[in-house]
């Protein structure tokens, strides 16, 4: 998941960590026994491909900002894309910004 700000990154990561309303007693969408995902919060650009591999292989969900993703080299972005079968973009009306355009090229 790619979001625009640190506040959104934190909010989204916390919702994934708790599964939000999906495990809420009133909604009962998921049973209480459903496992929680491993959520990674990418706050800094990785330095090496092996760092991308280790981080992304350890997580079910990764949340970062367009700023962090956009700072990554093309090789790092391609490796991130390799590990992410799905990319969700929050605030998609920002996709014309340079940081979004840079990161979007890997996908």
Backbone as XML, in Angstrom:
<?xml version="1.0"?>
<chain id="A" units="angstrom">
  <residue number="1" name="UNK">
    <atom name="N" x="0.855" y="-1.164" z="0.000"/>
    <atom name="CA" x="0.000" y="0.000" z="0.000"/>
    <atom name="C" x="0.899" y="1.224" z="0.000"/>
  </residue>
  <residue number="2" name="UNK">
    <atom name="N" x="0.652" y="2.135" z="-0.889"/>
    <atom name="CA" x="1.423" y="3.377" z="-0.967"/>
    <atom name="C" x="0.479" y="4.528" z="-0.631"/>
  </residue>
  <residue number="3" name="UNK">
    <atom name="N" x="0.886" y="5.316" z="0.352"/>
    <atom name="CA" x="0.079" y="6.447" z="0.811"/>
    <atom name="C" x="0.894" y="7.731" z="0.714"/>
  </residue>
  <residue number="4" name="UNK">
    <atom name="N" x="0.243" y="8.850" z="0.943"/>
    <atom name="CA" x="0.902" y="10.139" z="0.734"/>
    <atom name="C" x="1.647" y="10.684" z="1.946"/>
  </residue>
  <residue number="5" name="UNK">
    <atom name="N" x="1.246" y="10.296" z="3.160"/>
    <atom name="CA" x="1.853" y="10.898" z="4.350"/>
    <atom name="C" x="2.184" y="9.855" z="5.408"/>
  </residue>
  <residue number="6" name="UNK">
    <atom name="N" x="3.044" y="10.239" z="6.342"/>
    <atom name="CA" x="3.389" y="9.363" z="7.454"/>
    <atom name="C" x="2.155" y="9.060" z="8.302"/>
  </residue>
  <residue number="7" name="UNK">
    <atom name="N" x="1.306" y="10.046" z="8.512"/>
    <atom name="CA" x="0.100" y="9.830" z="9.324"/>
    <atom name="C" x="-0.788" y="8.756" z="8.699"/>
  </residue>
  <residue number="8" name="UNK">
    <atom name="N" x="-0.972" y="8.810" z="7.385"/>
    <atom name="CA" x="-1.763" y="7.782" z="6.704"/>
    <atom name="C" x="-1.066" y="6.428" z="6.740"/>
  </residue>
  <residue number="9" name="UNK">
    <atom name="N" x="0.247" y="6.433" z="6.606"/>
    <atom name="CA" x="1.008" y="5.176" z="6.666"/>
    <atom name="C" x="0.778" y="4.502" z="8.014"/>
  </residue>
  <residue number="10" name="UNK">
    <atom name="N" x="0.852" y="5.274" z="9.084"/>
    <atom name="CA" x="0.628" y="4.740" z="10.427"/>
    <atom name="C" x="-0.803" y="4.252" z="10.600"/>
  </residue>
  <residue number="11" name="UNK">
    <atom name="N" x="-1.760" y="5.042" z="10.160"/>
    <atom name="CA" x="-3.176" y="4.678" z="10.296"/>
    <atom name="C" x="-3.495" y="3.391" z="9.534"/>
  </residue>
  <residue number="12" name="UNK">
    <atom name="N" x="-3.046" y="3.289" z="8.304"/>
    <atom name="CA" x="-3.321" y="2.111" z="7.488"/>
    <atom name="C" x="-2.637" y="0.876" z="8.076"/>
  </residue>
  <residue number="13" name="UNK">
    <atom name="N" x="-1.396" y="1.032" z="8.498"/>
    <atom name="CA" x="-0.675" y="-0.104" z="9.089"/>
    <atom name="C" x="-1.386" y="-0.610" z="10.335"/>
  </residue>
  <residue number="14" name="UNK">
    <atom name="N" x="-1.864" y="0.296" z="11.176"/>
    <atom name="CA" x="-2.577" y="-0.111" z="12.389"/>
    <atom name="C" x="-3.871" y="-0.846" z="12.057"/>
  </residue>
  <residue number="15" name="UNK">
    <atom name="N" x="-4.572" y="-0.416" z="11.025"/>
    <atom name="CA" x="-5.797" y="-1.114" z="10.616"/>
    <atom name="C" x="-5.489" y="-2.529" z="10.129"/>
  </residue>
  <residue number="16" name="UNK">
    <atom name="N" x="-4.400" y="-2.679" z="9.375"/>
    <atom name="CA" x="-4.023" y="-4.020" z="8.938"/>
    <atom name="C" x="-3.604" y="-4.884" z="10.129"/>
  </residue>
  <residue number="17" name="UNK">
    <atom name="N" x="-2.865" y="-4.297" z="11.076"/>
    <atom name="CA" x="-2.407" y="-5.060" z="12.241"/>
    <atom name="C" x="-3.562" y="-5.629" z="13.053"/>
  </residue>
  <residue number="18" name="UNK">
    <atom name="N" x="-4.649" y="-4.866" z="13.143"/>
    <atom name="CA" x="-5.795" y="-5.302" z="13.956"/>
    <atom name="C" x="-6.912" y="-5.904" z="13.118"/>
  </residue>
  <residue number="19" name="UNK">
    <atom name="N" x="-6.774" y="-5.830" z="11.822"/>
    <atom name="CA" x="-7.806" y="-6.222" z="10.856"/>
    <atom name="C" x="-9.071" y="-5.388" z="11.003"/>
  </residue>
  <residue number="20" name="UNK">
    <atom name="N" x="-8.949" y="-4.232" z="11.635"/>
    <atom name="CA" x="-10.054" y="-3.275" z="11.727"/>
    <atom name="C" x="-11.375" y="-3.928" z="12.079"/>
  </residue>
  <residue number="21" name="UNK">
    <atom name="N" x="-12.401" y="-3.607" z="11.328"/>
    <atom name="CA" x="-13.738" y="-4.141" z="11.619"/>
    <atom name="C" x="-13.898" y="-5.595" z="11.200"/>
  </residue>
  <residue number="22" name="UNK">
    <atom name="N" x="-12.943" y="-6.135" z="10.467"/>
    <atom name="CA" x="-13.073" y="-7.518" z="10.002"/>
    <atom name="C" x="-13.154" y="-8.518" z="11.150"/>
  </residue>
  <residue number="23" name="UNK">
    <atom name="N" x="-12.515" y="-8.175" z="12.292"/>
    <atom name="CA" x="-12.574" y="-9.067" z="13.452"/>
    <atom name="C" x="-13.436" y="-8.477" z="14.569"/>
  </residue>
  <residue number="24" name="UNK">
    <atom name="N" x="-14.131" y="-7.417" z="14.267"/>
    <atom name="CA" x="-15.002" y="-6.774" z="15.247"/>
    <atom name="C" x="-16.123" y="-7.737" z="15.653"/>
  </residue>
  <residue number="25" name="UNK">
    <atom name="N" x="-16.437" y="-7.782" z="16.933"/>
    <atom name="CA" x="-17.480" y="-8.698" z="17.425"/>
    <atom name="C" x="-18.841" y="-8.428" z="16.797"/>
  </residue>
  <residue number="26" name="UNK">
    <atom name="N" x="-19.123" y="-7.175" z="16.478"/>
    <atom name="CA" x="-20.421" y="-6.838" z="15.894"/>
    <atom name="C" x="-20.516" y="-7.252" z="14.428"/>
  </residue>
  <residue number="27" name="UNK">
    <atom name="N" x="-19.418" y="-7.162" z="13.698"/>
    <atom name="CA" x="-19.449" y="-7.484" z="12.261"/>
    <atom name="C" x="-19.264" y="-8.970" z="12.000"/>
  </residue>
  <residue number="28" name="UNK">
    <atom name="N" x="-18.353" y="-9.589" z="12.699"/>
    <atom name="CA" x="-18.072" y="-11.029" z="12.561"/>
    <atom name="C" x="-17.805" y="-11.453" z="11.114"/>
  </residue>
  <residue number="29" name="UNK">
    <atom name="N" x="-17.041" y="-10.652" z="10.407"/>
    <atom name="CA" x="-16.674" y="-11.001" z="9.041"/>
    <atom name="C" x="-15.624" y="-12.114" z="9.058"/>
  </residue>
  <residue number="30" name="UNK">
    <atom name="N" x="-14.681" y="-12.020" z="9.984"/>
    <atom name="CA" x="-13.666" y="-13.057" z="10.165"/>
    <atom name="C" x="-13.861" y="-13.705" z="11.533"/>
  </residue>
  <residue number="31" name="UNK">
    <atom name="N" x="-13.588" y="-14.979" z="11.649"/>
    <atom name="CA" x="-13.706" y="-15.627" z="12.960"/>
    <atom name="C" x="-12.590" y="-15.154" z="13.891"/>
  </residue>
  <residue number="32" name="UNK">
    <atom name="N" x="-12.811" y="-15.235" z="15.188"/>
    <atom name="CA" x="-11.773" y="-14.826" z="16.147"/>
    <atom name="C" x="-10.455" y="-15.575" z="15.946"/>
  </residue>
  <residue number="33" name="UNK">
    <atom name="N" x="-10.514" y="-16.774" z="15.385"/>
    <atom name="CA" x="-9.302" y="-17.575" z="15.183"/>
    <atom name="C" x="-8.503" y="-17.164" z="13.937"/>
  </residue>
  <residue number="34" name="UNK">
    <atom name="N" x="-9.026" y="-16.266" z="13.117"/>
    <atom name="CA" x="-8.316" y="-15.842" z="11.900"/>
    <atom name="C" x="-6.987" y="-15.196" z="12.280"/>
  </residue>
  <residue number="35" name="UNK">
    <atom name="N" x="-5.906" y="-15.606" z="11.618"/>
    <atom name="CA" x="-4.595" y="-15.034" z="11.971"/>
    <atom name="C" x="-4.467" y="-13.581" z="11.519"/>
  </residue>
  <residue number="36" name="UNK">
    <atom name="N" x="-3.676" y="-12.840" z="12.263"/>
    <atom name="CA" x="-3.386" y="-11.453" z="11.898"/>
    <atom name="C" x="-2.244" y="-11.440" z="10.881"/>
  </residue>
  <residue number="37" name="UNK">
    <atom name="N" x="-2.244" y="-10.479" z="9.962"/>
    <atom name="CA" x="-1.152" y="-10.401" z="8.984"/>
    <atom name="C" x="0.123" y="-9.843" z="9.612"/>
  </residue>
  <residue number="38" name="UNK">
    <atom name="N" x="1.241" y="-10.155" z="8.990"/>
    <atom name="CA" x="2.510" y="-9.531" z="9.354"/>
    <atom name="C" x="2.591" y="-8.262" z="8.522"/>
  </residue>
  <residue number="39" name="UNK">
    <atom name="N" x="2.600" y="-7.125" z="9.191"/>
    <atom name="CA" x="2.568" y="-5.825" z="8.518"/>
    <atom name="C" x="3.927" y="-5.158" z="8.632"/>
  </residue>
  <residue number="40" name="UNK">
    <atom name="N" x="4.494" y="-4.790" z="7.499"/>
    <atom name="CA" x="5.754" y="-4.064" z="7.477"/>
    <atom name="C" x="5.504" y="-2.608" z="7.143"/>
  </residue>
  <residue number="41" name="UNK">
    <atom name="N" x="6.149" y="-1.723" z="7.886"/>
    <atom name="CA" x="6.042" y="-0.288" z="7.636"/>
    <atom name="C" x="7.402" y="0.174" z="7.131"/>
  </residue>
  <residue number="42" name="UNK">
    <atom name="N" x="7.451" y="0.509" z="5.855"/>
    <atom name="CA" x="8.699" y="0.931" z="5.231"/>
    <atom name="C" x="8.848" y="2.439" z="5.409"/>
  </residue>
  <residue number="43" name="UNK">
    <atom name="N" x="9.778" y="2.829" z="6.303"/>
    <atom name="CA" x="9.961" y="4.252" z="6.625"/>
    <atom name="C" x="11.170" y="4.875" z="5.937"/>
  </residue>
  <residue number="44" name="UNK">
    <atom name="N" x="12.078" y="4.028" z="5.476"/>
    <atom name="CA" x="13.293" y="4.501" z="4.814"/>
    <atom name="C" x="13.538" y="3.643" z="3.583"/>
  </residue>
  <residue number="45" name="UNK">
    <atom name="N" x="14.151" y="4.232" z="2.579"/>
    <atom name="CA" x="14.421" y="3.444" z="1.376"/>
    <atom name="C" x="15.463" y="2.379" z="1.688"/>
  </residue>
  <residue number="46" name="UNK">
    <atom name="N" x="15.243" y="1.190" z="1.174"/>
    <atom name="CA" x="16.239" y="0.131" z="1.354"/>
    <atom name="C" x="17.528" y="0.501" z="0.632"/>
  </residue>
  <residue number="47" name="UNK">
    <atom name="N" x="18.640" y="-0.005" z="1.137"/>
    <atom name="CA" x="19.924" y="0.315" z="0.524"/>
    <atom name="C" x="20.346" y="-0.730" z="-0.511"/>
  </residue>
  <residue number="48" name="UNK">
    <atom name="N" x="19.929" y="-1.984" z="-0.305"/>
    <atom name="CA" x="20.357" y="-3.068" z="-1.182"/>
    <atom name="C" x="19.182" y="-3.962" z="-1.554"/>
  </residue>
  <residue number="49" name="UNK">
    <atom name="N" x="19.337" y="-4.678" z="-2.654"/>
    <atom name="CA" x="18.294" y="-5.606" z="-3.096"/>
    <atom name="C" x="18.023" y="-6.670" z="-2.045"/>
  </residue>
  <residue number="50" name="UNK">
    <atom name="N" x="19.076" y="-7.130" z="-1.372"/>
    <atom name="CA" x="18.895" y="-8.163" z="-0.346"/>
    <atom name="C" x="18.049" y="-7.647" z="0.817"/>
  </residue>
  <residue number="51" name="UNK">
    <atom name="N" x="18.136" y="-6.355" z="1.097"/>
    <atom name="CA" x="17.317" y="-5.747" z="2.149"/>
    <atom name="C" x="15.841" y="-5.745" z="1.735"/>
  </residue>
  <residue number="52" name="UNK">
    <atom name="N" x="15.579" y="-5.468" z="0.463"/>
    <atom name="CA" x="14.208" y="-5.527" z="-0.065"/>
    <atom name="C" x="13.687" y="-6.949" z="0.066"/>
  </residue>
  <residue number="53" name="UNK">
    <atom name="N" x="14.492" y="-7.908" z="-0.359"/>
    <atom name="CA" x="14.068" y="-9.308" z="-0.299"/>
    <atom name="C" x="13.724" y="-9.726" z="1.120"/>
  </residue>
  <residue number="54" name="UNK">
    <atom name="N" x="14.598" y="-9.472" z="2.053"/>
    <atom name="CA" x="14.379" y="-9.878" z="3.443"/>
    <atom name="C" x="13.124" y="-9.229" z="4.019"/>
  </residue>
  <residue number="55" name="UNK">
    <atom name="N" x="12.961" y="-7.936" z="3.791"/>
    <atom name="CA" x="11.817" y="-7.200" z="4.344"/>
    <atom name="C" x="10.502" y="-7.693" z="3.734"/>
  </residue>
  <residue number="56" name="UNK">
    <atom name="N" x="10.439" y="-7.742" z="2.418"/>
    <atom name="CA" x="9.184" y="-8.078" z="1.746"/>
    <atom name="C" x="8.812" y="-9.554" z="1.899"/>
  </residue>
  <residue number="57" name="UNK">
    <atom name="N" x="9.807" y="-10.431" z="1.979"/>
    <atom name="CA" x="9.513" y="-11.848" z="2.186"/>
    <atom name="C" x="9.027" y="-12.132" z="3.604"/>
  </residue>
  <residue number="58" name="UNK">
    <atom name="N" x="9.260" y="-11.201" z="4.524"/>
    <atom name="CA" x="8.847" y="-11.368" z="5.915"/>
    <atom name="C" x="7.454" y="-10.819" z="6.189"/>
  </residue>
  <residue number="59" name="UNK">
    <atom name="N" x="6.832" y="-10.171" z="5.215"/>
    <atom name="CA" x="5.568" y="-9.457" z="5.437"/>
    <atom name="C" x="4.445" y="-9.978" z="4.548"/>
  </residue>
  <residue number="60" name="UNK">
    <atom name="N" x="3.230" y="-9.853" z="5.065"/>
    <atom name="CA" x="2.038" y="-10.104" z="4.250"/>
    <atom name="C" x="1.550" y="-8.816" z="3.606"/>
  </residue>
  <residue number="61" name="UNK">
    <atom name="N" x="1.780" y="-7.702" z="4.302"/>
    <atom name="CA" x="1.346" y="-6.378" z="3.853"/>
    <atom name="C" x="2.486" y="-5.406" z="4.123"/>
  </residue>
  <residue number="62" name="UNK">
    <atom name="N" x="2.776" y="-4.541" z="3.156"/>
    <atom name="CA" x="3.779" y="-3.494" z="3.350"/>
    <atom name="C" x="3.105" y="-2.156" z="3.078"/>
  </residue>
  <residue number="63" name="UNK">
    <atom name="N" x="3.331" y="-1.208" z="3.972"/>
    <atom name="CA" x="2.771" y="0.133" z="3.824"/>
    <atom name="C" x="3.936" y="1.117" z="3.801"/>
  </residue>
  <residue number="64" name="UNK">
    <atom name="N" x="3.943" y="1.989" z="2.807"/>
    <atom name="CA" x="4.985" y="3.003" z="2.700"/>
    <atom name="C" x="4.385" y="4.278" z="2.123"/>
  </residue>
  <residue number="65" name="UNK">
    <atom name="N" x="5.209" y="5.292" z="2.003"/>
    <atom name="CA" x="4.759" y="6.547" z="1.393"/>
    <atom name="C" x="5.323" y="6.653" z="-0.022"/>
  </residue>
  <residue number="66" name="UNK">
    <atom name="N" x="4.691" y="7.487" z="-0.821"/>
    <atom name="CA" x="5.184" y="7.709" z="-2.176"/>
    <atom name="C" x="6.573" y="8.337" z="-2.136"/>
  </residue>
  <residue number="67" name="UNK">
    <atom name="N" x="6.852" y="9.122" z="-1.112"/>
    <atom name="CA" x="8.162" y="9.761" z="-0.980"/>
    <atom name="C" x="9.261" y="8.708" z="-0.821"/>
  </residue>
  <residue number="68" name="UNK">
    <atom name="N" x="9.048" y="7.752" z="0.074"/>
    <atom name="CA" x="10.040" y="6.696" z="0.286"/>
    <atom name="C" x="10.177" y="5.850" z="-0.977"/>
  </residue>
  <residue number="69" name="UNK">
    <atom name="N" x="9.078" y="5.415" z="-1.536"/>
    <atom name="CA" x="9.113" y="4.574" z="-2.728"/>
    <atom name="C" x="9.758" y="5.311" z="-3.903"/>
  </residue>
  <residue number="70" name="UNK">
    <atom name="N" x="9.448" y="6.589" z="-4.042"/>
    <atom name="CA" x="9.980" y="7.377" z="-5.145"/>
    <atom name="C" x="11.463" y="7.649" z="-5.044"/>
  </residue>
  <residue number="71" name="UNK">
    <atom name="N" x="12.030" y="7.552" z="-3.844"/>
    <atom name="CA" x="13.470" y="7.765" z="-3.661"/>
    <atom name="C" x="14.297" y="6.538" z="-4.028"/>
  </residue>
  <residue number="72" name="UNK">
    <atom name="N" x="13.666" y="5.410" z="-4.159"/>
    <atom name="CA" x="14.381" y="4.170" z="-4.464"/>
    <atom name="C" x="14.893" y="4.183" z="-5.902"/>
  </residue>
  <residue number="73" name="UNK">
    <atom name="N" x="16.034" y="3.558" z="-6.089"/>
    <atom name="CA" x="16.576" y="3.427" z="-7.444"/>
    <atom name="C" x="15.641" y="2.554" z="-8.277"/>
  </residue>
  <residue number="74" name="UNK">
    <atom name="N" x="15.835" y="2.591" z="-9.561"/>
    <atom name="CA" x="15.004" y="1.775" z="-10.455"/>
    <atom name="C" x="15.137" y="0.290" z="-10.110"/>
  </residue>
  <residue number="75" name="UNK">
    <atom name="N" x="16.353" y="-0.145" z="-9.796"/>
    <atom name="CA" x="16.571" y="-1.554" z="-9.447"/>
    <atom name="C" x="15.808" y="-1.935" z="-8.174"/>
  </residue>
  <residue number="76" name="UNK">
    <atom name="N" x="15.836" y="-1.054" z="-7.178"/>
    <atom name="CA" x="15.100" y="-1.320" z="-5.936"/>
    <atom name="C" x="13.598" y="-1.331" z="-6.192"/>
  </residue>
  <residue number="77" name="UNK">
    <atom name="N" x="13.122" y="-0.403" z="-7.002"/>
    <atom name="CA" x="11.691" y="-0.359" z="-7.317"/>
    <atom name="C" x="11.259" y="-1.622" z="-8.055"/>
  </residue>
  <residue number="78" name="UNK">
    <atom name="N" x="12.078" y="-2.086" z="-8.964"/>
    <atom name="CA" x="11.742" y="-3.310" z="-9.690"/>
    <atom name="C" x="11.698" y="-4.514" z="-8.751"/>
  </residue>
  <residue number="79" name="UNK">
    <atom name="N" x="12.603" y="-4.557" z="-7.771"/>
    <atom name="CA" x="12.608" y="-5.666" z="-6.815"/>
    <atom name="C" x="11.378" y="-5.582" z="-5.911"/>
  </residue>
  <residue number="80" name="UNK">
    <atom name="N" x="11.002" y="-4.376" z="-5.505"/>
    <atom name="CA" x="9.782" y="-4.202" z="-4.710"/>
    <atom name="C" x="8.586" y="-4.691" z="-5.524"/>
  </residue>
  <residue number="81" name="UNK">
    <atom name="N" x="8.510" y="-4.294" z="-6.782"/>
    <atom name="CA" x="7.399" y="-4.708" z="-7.644"/>
    <atom name="C" x="7.357" y="-6.231" z="-7.786"/>
  </residue>
  <residue number="82" name="UNK">
    <atom name="N" x="8.522" y="-6.857" z="-7.837"/>
    <atom name="CA" x="8.605" y="-8.315" z="-7.931"/>
    <atom name="C" x="7.913" y="-8.984" z="-6.737"/>
  </residue>
  <residue number="83" name="UNK">
    <atom name="N" x="8.037" y="-8.387" z="-5.565"/>
    <atom name="CA" x="7.478" y="-8.960" z="-4.336"/>
    <atom name="C" x="6.018" y="-8.584" z="-4.100"/>
  </residue>
  <residue number="84" name="UNK">
    <atom name="N" x="5.483" y="-7.670" z="-4.878"/>
    <atom name="CA" x="4.130" y="-7.157" z="-4.629"/>
    <atom name="C" x="3.193" y="-7.513" z="-5.784"/>
  </residue>
  <residue number="85" name="UNK">
    <atom name="N" x="2.381" y="-8.547" z="-5.605"/>
    <atom name="CA" x="1.447" y="-8.881" z="-6.671"/>
    <atom name="C" x="0.327" y="-7.852" z="-6.818"/>
  </residue>
  <residue number="86" name="UNK">
    <atom name="N" x="0.108" y="-7.060" z="-5.766"/>
    <atom name="CA" x="-0.925" y="-6.026" z="-5.797"/>
    <atom name="C" x="-0.348" y="-4.726" z="-5.249"/>
  </residue>
  <residue number="87" name="UNK">
    <atom name="N" x="-0.734" y="-3.620" z="-5.860"/>
    <atom name="CA" x="-0.329" y="-2.306" z="-5.385"/>
    <atom name="C" x="-1.582" y="-1.477" z="-5.187"/>
  </residue>
  <residue number="88" name="UNK">
    <atom name="N" x="-1.789" y="-1.009" z="-3.971"/>
    <atom name="CA" x="-2.928" y="-0.150" z="-3.667"/>
    <atom name="C" x="-2.393" y="1.246" z="-3.400"/>
  </residue>
  <residue number="89" name="UNK">
    <atom name="N" x="-2.979" y="2.223" z="-4.076"/>
    <atom name="CA" x="-2.539" y="3.606" z="-3.940"/>
    <atom name="C" x="-3.650" y="4.409" z="-3.294"/>
  </residue>
  <residue number="90" name="UNK">
    <atom name="N" x="-3.341" y="4.984" z="-2.131"/>
    <atom name="CA" x="-4.277" y="5.861" z="-1.454"/>
    <atom name="C" x="-4.108" y="7.259" z="-2.043"/>
  </residue>
  <residue number="91" name="UNK">
    <atom name="N" x="-5.190" y="8.001" z="-2.099"/>
    <atom name="CA" x="-5.125" y="9.368" z="-2.640"/>
    <atom name="C" x="-4.649" y="9.330" z="-4.101"/>
  </residue>
  <residue number="92" name="UNK">
    <atom name="N" x="-5.249" y="8.480" z="-4.894"/>
    <atom name="CA" x="-4.797" y="8.252" z="-6.271"/>
    <atom name="C" x="-4.829" y="9.508" z="-7.139"/>
  </residue>
  <residue number="93" name="UNK">
    <atom name="N" x="-5.538" y="10.534" z="-6.711"/>
    <atom name="CA" x="-5.539" y="11.755" z="-7.514"/>
    <atom name="C" x="-4.164" y="12.427" z="-7.525"/>
  </residue>
  <residue number="94" name="UNK">
    <atom name="N" x="-3.231" y="11.933" z="-6.684"/>
    <atom name="CA" x="-1.871" y="12.464" z="-6.660"/>
    <atom name="C" x="-0.942" y="11.757" z="-7.648"/>
  </residue>
  <residue number="95" name="UNK">
    <atom name="N" x="-1.447" y="10.806" z="-8.415"/>
    <atom name="CA" x="-0.570" y="10.000" z="-9.266"/>
    <atom name="C" x="0.191" y="10.814" z="-10.305"/>
  </residue>
  <residue number="96" name="UNK">
    <atom name="N" x="-0.211" y="12.016" z="-10.560"/>
    <atom name="CA" x="0.522" y="12.842" z="-11.519"/>
    <atom name="C" x="1.757" y="13.494" z="-10.908"/>
  </residue>
  <residue number="97" name="UNK">
    <atom name="N" x="1.896" y="13.427" z="-9.580"/>
    <atom name="CA" x="3.070" y="14.016" z="-8.929"/>
    <atom name="C" x="4.330" y="13.250" z="-9.338"/>
  </residue>
  <residue number="98" name="UNK">
    <atom name="N" x="5.486" y="13.931" z="-9.392"/>
    <atom name="CA" x="6.725" y="13.274" z="-9.833"/>
    <atom name="C" x="7.088" y="12.021" z="-9.033"/>
  </residue>
  <residue number="99" name="UNK">
    <atom name="N" x="6.866" y="12.029" z="-7.702"/>
    <atom name="CA" x="7.229" y="10.848" z="-6.910"/>
    <atom name="C" x="6.370" y="9.651" z="-7.294"/>
  </residue>
  <residue number="100" name="UNK">
    <atom name="N" x="5.115" y="9.885" z="-7.612"/>
    <atom name="CA" x="4.246" y="8.784" z="-8.037"/>
    <atom name="C" x="4.667" y="8.284" z="-9.405"/>
  </residue>
  <residue number="101" name="UNK">
    <atom name="N" x="4.970" y="9.205" z="-10.313"/>
    <atom name="CA" x="5.362" y="8.825" z="-11.665"/>
    <atom name="C" x="6.640" y="7.994" z="-11.639"/>
  </residue>
  <residue number="102" name="UNK">
    <atom name="N" x="7.584" y="8.392" z="-10.798"/>
    <atom name="CA" x="8.848" y="7.659" z="-10.694"/>
    <atom name="C" x="8.601" y="6.249" z="-10.205"/>
  </residue>
  <residue number="103" name="UNK">
    <atom name="N" x="7.830" y="6.104" z="-9.131"/>
    <atom name="CA" x="7.584" y="4.780" z="-8.574"/>
    <atom name="C" x="6.695" y="3.949" z="-9.484"/>
  </residue>
  <residue number="104" name="UNK">
    <atom name="N" x="5.730" y="4.572" z="-10.123"/>
    <atom name="CA" x="4.804" y="3.844" z="-10.990"/>
    <atom name="C" x="5.473" y="3.176" z="-12.162"/>
  </residue>
  <residue number="105" name="UNK">
    <atom name="N" x="6.640" y="3.646" z="-12.559"/>
    <atom name="CA" x="7.347" y="3.048" z="-13.679"/>
    <atom name="C" x="7.768" y="1.609" z="-13.427"/>
  </residue>
  <residue number="106" name="UNK">
    <atom name="N" x="7.940" y="1.256" z="-12.149"/>
    <atom name="CA" x="8.348" y="-0.108" z="-11.820"/>
    <atom name="C" x="7.182" y="-1.074" z="-12.023"/>
  </residue>
  <residue number="107" name="UNK">
    <atom name="N" x="5.958" y="-0.571" z="-12.023"/>
    <atom name="CA" x="4.792" y="-1.409" z="-12.186"/>
    <atom name="C" x="4.309" y="-1.332" z="-13.597"/>
  </residue>
</chain>
